[in-house]
Amino acid sequence: MLSKYVYGLSLGHFVVDFSQGALAALLPLLIAQHHFNYAIAATLVFAMNLVSSIIQPLFGFLSDRFHTGWIIIPALLITGLGFGTLGWDNQYFLLITSCLVCGVGIAAYHPDAAKLVNGLADVNQGHAMSVFSFGGNLGFACGPITVTLVANALGISGVGLFILVGGGVALLLAHYFPAMRRQSAQHWQQKRQRESDSPVPVKDDWRHFAILACVLFGRSIIFYGLNTFLFLYWMHILKQSNTSGSLALSILFIVGATGTIIGGHLVDHIGAVKTIRLAFTIMPFLLLAFSLTKSVIVASVLLLPIGMLIFTPYSAIVLLGQRYLPNQMDLASGVTLGLGISIGGIATPFLGQVADATSLIIVFFILTAVALIPMGAAYFIIEPTIK
């Protein structure tokens, strides 16, 4: 039976990733309010993800050395503060600052939370990681439609309510954290005992971890390309309403959240590598079909398998990264949950410049080409031996 604390950590994951999904839905409002172009608006996504990308592996490294599991509590507070103030900022510099603050909170949460989840699941690690990942993906899914409804009802300043949400979940996890840490520590102690009894020391496999990073970076660019530009594509190319664009983005991530759970079960049954290969072999063809269609009905139908396949290998990638680097598990989590996700946000200003110079359609053709990278790299990774 899965530990109840995994669900609590999944809730925290919901909060930090909600901010990343919701930012995309704020872009049209910020464009209208501040008269930004696509490239400048995308720079806000870039700022949030740049700081997260740079410091998240650092948080993972520090956690491996100093066991900073407690940091998940202030991480939630910082994320809430950064995102909540976006609705009050009236200058571009302040908007960038809020995105940077939010990015710090996101970076601080992921490595330690992922290690706690792994420690709380002695068996069925794929299922446990998929539940944790489900929370984050559901946050991405709920972010766009929720922030649109709040902004329509209360104005853009209404996103300040997110400060209270971050604070509330932080208090909840703070209450359960001592028991959570004890249970996780017991598992890691048992695991270290098993490894010490083995005559063969456990080594880190950096070569295959680097190949896995190629899979992850390609997925991240596709993910953030859709997260940033699907909303705008729905409005400007398919000529749909603002609310319809938010709904499309939320549908993509709701289906994706379901795919995360399915992916966790696939990992436990067929293995992480086969799960990754299955998803990325199909992905380029779906993105190509989406780029070619001008029908909102066809585009809506294609969103379902696209969302499913983007998220199905998510928990598999995280677990595989931890298994490749068993002696640097927090660092692996920092890369797979942090740098590997946020790298796509760093690519968004480039995609925004392409959209300004050509059209949003070209952006989606670029995403199709990018999908070939994880498809190819997926066939050069292996299933590691687990002791």
N, C-alpha and C positions, 0 to 999 in steps of 0.2 A: 504494500500500500504506500502511495506517495505521501511524503511528509507534508503536513499542512503549511509548513514554513516555505515550501517551494511556491505555493500560491501567493503568499505574502510578498515574496521577492518578485513574482510575476506582476503583482499589482504595482510595485515600485517601477518595474520595467515599463508598464503601461504609462506611468506618469512621465518618465523621462523621454520616451519615444513619442508620446502625444505631442510634445512641443515641436519635434522635427516634422511630423506630418501636418500639424496645424500651420506651420510657417508658410507652406506652399499655398494654403487657402488665404492667408493674409496678403500675399503678394499682389493680387489684383486690387485690393483695397488700398494698399500702400502706393501702388502705381497711380491710382486715381487721385489719391490725396496729395502725393508729393510730385506727381508728374515724372516718375521714373521711366526709363526704357527697360527692355527685357534684361539687358546686361547688368545694369545697376541693381535692379531688383534681385537678380540671381546672385549678386555679390553678398546679399544678406545671408543666403543659404551657404555661400562660400565661407563667410566669416564664422558662422556657427560650427561648420564642419572642419574648418582649418584648425581652430584651437583644439577641437575634440581629437582630430587626427594626430596632432603633434604630441599632446600630453596624455592621451589615453594609454598608449604603450608604456609611458613613464609611470603612470599610476599602477599599471600591472607589474612593472619592474619593482617599484617600491613595495607593493603588496607581497611579492614573492620574498622580499628581504625582511620586511618589518611587520607583516601580518596586520594590515590596516583595514580589516573588515568593517570596522565602525564607520568608515568614511561614507558608506552608503546613506547614512542619515543626513549629514550636511549636504551631500550631493543632491538629494531631493529638494532641500530648501533652496539651494543655489539655482537649480533648474527652474523651479517655480518663480523665483524672483526675476531671473533673466527674461523668461518668456512673458510673464505678467506685465512687465514694464514696457514691452513693445507697443502696447496700446496707448501709452501715455507720452512716448517720445515724439517730439515735434521737429527734431533735427536728424539729419542723416548720421552724424557722428554718434548721437545717442542711440539710434537704432542699431548701429554696428556694435556699440558697447554692450547693449542688452543681448545681442546674439552671441557675443564672445563669452559673457557671463553664463548664459544658458549652456554654451558648449562645454564650459568647465564642469558644470554639474553633470552633464551627460557623460563626459569622459571619466569622471570620478566614480560613477555608479557601476558601470558595466563589468570591469574586471573582477572586483570583489564579489559582486552579486553572482556572477557566473561560477566562481570558484565555490561559493557557498552552496549553490544548487548542485554542483557536481559532488560535493561532500555530503549533501543530504540524500543522495540517491546512490545507494550501494549497488543496487541492481536496476535494470531498466533505465539506464542513463539517457538513452535516446528519448524516452517518454518524458523524463523529468526536464531535460533541456528543451524539449518541444513545448512543454507547458510554460516554462520561463520565456521562451521566444514568443509564444502566443500572446503573452501580455504585451510585449513590445510592439508586435505587429498589430494587435488590436488597438493599441494607442495610436499608431500611425493611421489606422482605419478610421477611428473616431475623431481624430484631430481635425480634418478638413471640414466635415459637416457640422461638428460641434462649434468650431470657432466661427463658421459662417452664420449659424443660427444665433449665437451669442452677439456677434457684431451687428446682425440685422435687428436684434431686439434692443440692445443696449448701446450700440455704437462700438467703434473699435476699442474704446477705452474699457469695455466690458471684459476684455481678455485678462484684466488685472485680477479677476476672480481666480485665475490659475495659481496665484500666490498662495491662496488659502488651500487649494487642492494639494499642492506640493507639501505645504506645512502639515496638513492633516495626515497624509500617508507617511510622512517622516516620523510623526509622533507614534503612529501605529507600529511601524517597524522598530522604533526605538524601544517600545514596550516589550516586543518579543525577541529582540536581538540577543540578549544573553543566553536564552535557551536555544535559539537557533545556532549560535556559534558553538555551544557545547556539543550539540548533536552532530554538527558538521565536523568538529575537531575529533570526535570519537571515530568517525569513519576514516579520516585521514590517518589517524594513528594506527588503525588496523591495516590500512593499505601500506603504510610505510613498514609495518612489521612483516607483511607478506613479501615485500620487495627485499627486505634485509635478509630474509630466509633464502632468497634465490641466489644461486652461485654466480649468476650472470647479472652484472649491474645494468640498470635501465639507462639507455642513452637517448639523447635528443636527436631527432632526424630533421636537421635543418634543410636538407636538400628537398625533401618532399614537402616540407612546410612552405618553402619558397614557391614551389609549383602550385600548392594550394592557394597561396596568396594571389597568384595570377587569376585563378578561378574567382576568388573573392573580389578582387579589384574590378574585374569585368562585370560581375554581378552588381557591384556597388554603383558603377556608372549607369547601368541600365536602370537600377532601382531609383536613383536620384534623378535621372533624366525623366522618368515617368512621374516621380513625385513632384518635380518642379514644373514640368511643361504639359502634363496631361490636362490639368485644369485649364490652362491657357489654350491648348489645342482644341479642347471641347468647345470653348467659347468662340475662338477666332477662325478656326478651320471648319469645324462641324456646325458652327452658327447656333450653338445652344446657349441657354441662360446661365447666369452665375451659379444659381442653385443646382442646376443640372450638372455643371462642371464639378461642384463639390461632391455631389452624389456619385458621379463616375469615379472620382478619386477614392471615395470611401468604399465603394463596391470593390474596387481593385484590392484594397487592403483588407477588407472583410473576408473576401475569398482567399486572399493570401494568408490570413490568420488561420483559416481552416486548413490550408495547405501545410502550415507549420506543424499542426497536430498530426496530419497524415504522414508528413516527413519523419516525425519522431518515431512513429510505429514502423515505418519502412526501414529506418536505421536498425531497429531492434530485430527485424526479420530478415532483411536482405543485405544489410551492411551500409556503412556511410558512403563508400565509394560508388556502389551501384546506384544509390539514391541520387548522388550528385550527377553522375553520367546520364541517367534517365532524364532529369530535368533540363540539363543544358544541351542535350542533343536535339530536343524539340524546340527550344526557345527561339533560335534565329528565324525559323520558318513562320512562327506565329507573329513575331515582330515585323517581318517583311509583309505579311498579309495585312496587318494593322496599318502599316505605312502607306499601302496602296489603296485602301478603301476610302471612299468619301461618304459612305452610308453610316449614319449614326447607329442604326440597328446592328449592322455587321460589326462595327467597332465595339459596341456594347457586348456583343456575344464573344468577341475575341478577348475582351478584358478578363473574362472568367478563367480560361486556361492560362493566360499570361500571368495573372495574379497568383494562381495556384502554383505555377512552376517557378516563379521568382522566389517564393517562400518555402517550397517543399524541401530544398536542400539546405536551408538555413541552419537548423540544429545539427545536421550532419557535418557541415563545415566547422561549426564551433567545436563539436566533439572531436572531430578528426584533428583539428589544430591542437587541442589539449593532449591528444594521444601521441602526436608527433613530438611534442615538447613536454614530456611528463615532469621534467625537472624545472620547467619555466612555465607553469600552467597559467599563472596570472598574466604573464607577458603574452602568452598565446591568446588568452581571452581578450587582452587589450588590443591585439591586432585583429582578431576575427570579429569581435563585437564592436571595435572602435575604429581603428585605422581602415580596416577592410570595409566598413560601412561608410565612414565619413569621406573616404577618398573620392566617392562619387560626387559629394557636395563640393569638393575642390574643383571638379571638372565642370560644374554648372555655369560659371561665368563664360567659359569658352563656348559652351553650347548656347548660352544667351547671345553671345556675339554672332554666332552663326545664324541664329534666329533673326537678329536685327539686320544682318547683311543679306540673308536669303529669305528663308521662311521656316516656320515651325515644322513643316513637312520634311525638310532636309535634316532637321535635328533627329527625327524618328528614323530616317534612313541611316544616320550615323550610329544610332543605338542598335540597329540591326547588325551593322558591321562589327560593332564592339562585342556583340553576343557570340561571335565566332571565337573570341579569345577563350572564354571559360569552356566552350564546347571542346576545343582542342586540348586545353590543359587538363581537362577532367580525365583524359585517357592516359595521363602520365603520373597520376597519383596511385598509391597502393593502400591497401587495408593493413594498418600496423598490427603487430602481435600484441595482445593485451595480457599482461601477467596476472 
